Structure formats: C-alpha cells, structure tokens
Amino acid sequence: MTIQLVSRATVLRKFSHSRGGIAGAIILIFLISITLYAVFYIPLGSFKQWNNPDYWIDYPKAAAPAWTNIGLKLPEHIILRSDQAVVSSTKENGIRIVTHTYTIHFNYDSYPTDFMVPYAVKYGQIPPVLQIDIIRPDLRDFRIYSSALPPSLIRTSTQNEFSGRVFSTDSLITENLRLDKGLFKYNQDESLPQVMLFSQTDQEKVLKGKYQVKETFYLFGSSDSVERSDLVLGGRVYGLMGTDELRRDLTIGILWGTPVALFIGLTVSIASIFIGLIYGVVAGYKGKRIDEGLMRINDIFYSLPILPLLVILSVIFGRSIFLITGFLIIFGWVGTAKITRSLALQLKNMQYVEAAKLMGQSDIKTIFKHVIPQLLPLTFASIAIAVPSAILAEAALSFLGLGDPSIPTWGQILHEANSGQAAARGLWWWIIPPGLMIALTGLAFAFMGNAVESTVNIKRR
C-alpha cells in the first residue's frame, strides 16, 4: 500500500511540474465552470425548447454579436421583460387602468428593424382594452395602437388567460400613424412604423434620445390581471455570440453544449477504457485458448469501419444522445484491450503475482488486486486522451445530421450552420465559437493525457 501511495504522489508531483498538464487543468476548470453556470443559471426551458421556434420568437434573426458593433452604431436588439417596467395602477369609474412603462435610450445611427409587444392577460366575460403609446425624445406622443382583446371563450366565472403579440406590421398601427404623417416635413411611409417613430420631423435622420413606451391595459373585471407585458425592439446585433437563422441565442447553445460534451467525452472514455482494461488483462493473464479467442473477437471489432457503422446504427435505432453514447462505448474499447493485454503478459510473470498464485488466490482476485492496480496510471492517461476522440465522434455524427436534434450540441450547431450556408453568407459567429469549443476541450484533455502518460513512462523507466 505504501508503494502505491508513493507512486500516486510521484505522478501528482510530476504532473504539477508539467506546463501542458497545468494548461489542460486550467482549461478543464474553465469548462467545468461553464457547465455549472449553464446548469444553475440558464433556464432549463432553453435546453428543452432548443428546437421550438416559438420559444425564440423574441430574438433577432441571424444577428451578429453585440461586441462587433463597436464604432458602427448599428441598433442593438433589445428585449425588455415585465420586471424591467415601471408599473402604475389607477381606477376610474370602476375601470382599473394598469400601465407598464418602458424606457429606452436609443443612440444608434440607423433605425430599428421592427418592434413587438408580447403580453398575457387574465380576464372574465368583458375583454380588456390594450393601448400602446410612444413618447419620443422631442416629447411628441404617438398613440399607435388601441384595441380590445378577443372575448372570453369561457362562459363561467372562470377566467380566461390570453397571450398575444402586437407586431409593428399590425394594420391598426399603420392606420394610426397615417394620421400623424403631417408632422413630418418629408414623405414618410406609415407601413414602416419603426422608421417613422424613430425619425426626426424636419430631416431624414434618426431621432436619438430617450423613448418611453407605455402599454396600458383597461381592466373591467375585479379579478382581471396583467400576467405579462414585454417590449421587443428589433436590432441587427445581439448578445455575446449572436443568433442563428432560427433566432436562437448561440451563447445559450454554446453554454449548454459544454455539459453535453463533457458528459459524452467522460462517459465514453471512462466506460470504454475500463472495458478494454478488464478485457485485455483477462486475455493476457489467462493466456492460451481464452487469450486466442478473446483476441480474435477483438480483431473483428478492430477491423470494422466505425463511422459507417455508427451512421447505420443511428439511422436504425434512433439519434438519442444516450444511444449515441452507447454506440461509441461499444466500439471504443478495442485499442485499449490490445495494449493492456500485452502489459498483462509481462505483469503475470512478476514475483508478487506468482506469490499470490502460490498463496492460493483466485485468478479474479489476483487480477483485480495485483495486476489492474499497476495499470491504473496508464489507464488514467488513456481516459484523458480518449475524451477528445469521443467528443469529435459525436460532433462528426451531428455534423452529418445524425446527432440528437432535440438538444444543443456543438456538432449540431455546426450542422445547422452548414445547412444554413453560414460560411457563404458571412455568418462567422455561427461557425467559429462551436468549432473553438470543440478544439479547446480536446486540447485540454490531450494536454492532461500527455502529461500523465509522460509521467508514467518516466516512472517505469
């Protein structure tokens, strides 16, 4: 036991002096931090609803990252939720008036692309009225929308919850703005309200400054309530990593892809390496016919074309991430078995192994107590080196369109970028971040694996 502890201490000491090993450990800590942030701080709904277009409707389409806007003054996509509004409530003649006021400081050189007002209201038999006003920096008040919500379909005392959206293309907005065209000294197109509302009255330029958007609900029932009232102002840039063609926030996709990649890499590498370890040790230790039979089976697996088989299995059995992980384990143990078998042939002739046999220990006990522990340092190095291969294999399947489409993975993001011709369209933010994350993760485990392997080799020499 003392010798084993010294061996581990030696490995740790050698590893701590390896620059590559330290660099790999730092990158791994960074990846684990991303994983924890994704699990505890990003809503789980964004993971489950990754392929639901309705979930991402508030986001811009194929928008560049916000940090690329430095010096360009392109409008940033703004999403304001109910908790960011100033809420006021009054009562007049038995009618409750609830107003959500949003403040936007618009200082960009070009106009917004569009705008919309998502809302949700609970009400009874009498439908509420929604009114939207925009107060511009020049203190002009534009009433752009006023309409009653659809009547309740429930003819009992139970309340009806209605969710809807007012888009900038709504015909009521166009009709209301047609009445205000006379305020401008040049021709305005009321069918483009995002331009008209953000224009100066005397020249064709953006009116910069503070805008206030008031969303007013007239509630006629005593138990009526406003559940949600948001504001979305369309822009050309958004977030840390932009959005894709389906409006999905790529920052969220990249962050959720980290725990998925670590799960696949670690699960496949640990399971396949330990299967190969036990398989090879048993073959080498037992020898003779058992060794011959097991190695012939190993040769059969070794000769199989893995990628075509993975493609066929994914088509036949499905593209669940768990099935893909299982398939990678099935084909991942073969190389380890060959290496551990050759090492077991040497270890079984060691004096302490012979002594264990003479003391009457069973073969299984001898293998797990005296042979396998000697191979563990090399096994840990093999696990670290095998992680990038597993991640790349999943990414390759996903890139071919055979990955799990229901969850965000780096390979799936690259597949969708390829399908959307992101490279030809110049949407580099859709391609580079997932590619970098795959490379960074592989680099981390490659550094750590090489550091452990060189440490073990030095110790053996």
Buried (B, 14 or more C-beta within 10 A) or exposed (E): EEEEEEBEEBBEEBBEEBEBBBBBBEBBEBBEEBBEEBBEEBEEEBBEBBBEEEBBEBBBBBBBBBEBBEEEEBBBBBBBBBEEBEEEEEEEEEBBBBBBBBEBEBEBEBBBBBBBBBBBBBBBBBBBBBBBBBBBBEEEEBBBBBEEBEEBEEEEEEBBEBEEEBEBBBEEBBEBBEEBEEEBEEEBEBBBBBBBBBBBBEEEEBBBEEBBBBBBBBBBBEEBBBEBBBBBBBBBBBBBBBBBBBBBBBBBBBBBBBBBBBBBBBBBBBBBBBBBBBBBBBBBBBEEEEBEEBBEEBEEBBEEEBEEEBBEBBEEEEBBBEBBBBBBBBBBBBBBBBBBBEBBBEBBEEEEBEEBEEEEBEBEEBBEBBBBEBBBBBBBBBBBBBBBBBBBBBBBBBBBBBBBBBBBBBBBBBBBBBEBEBEEEEBBBBBEBBBEBBEEBBBBBBBBBBBBBBBBEEEEE
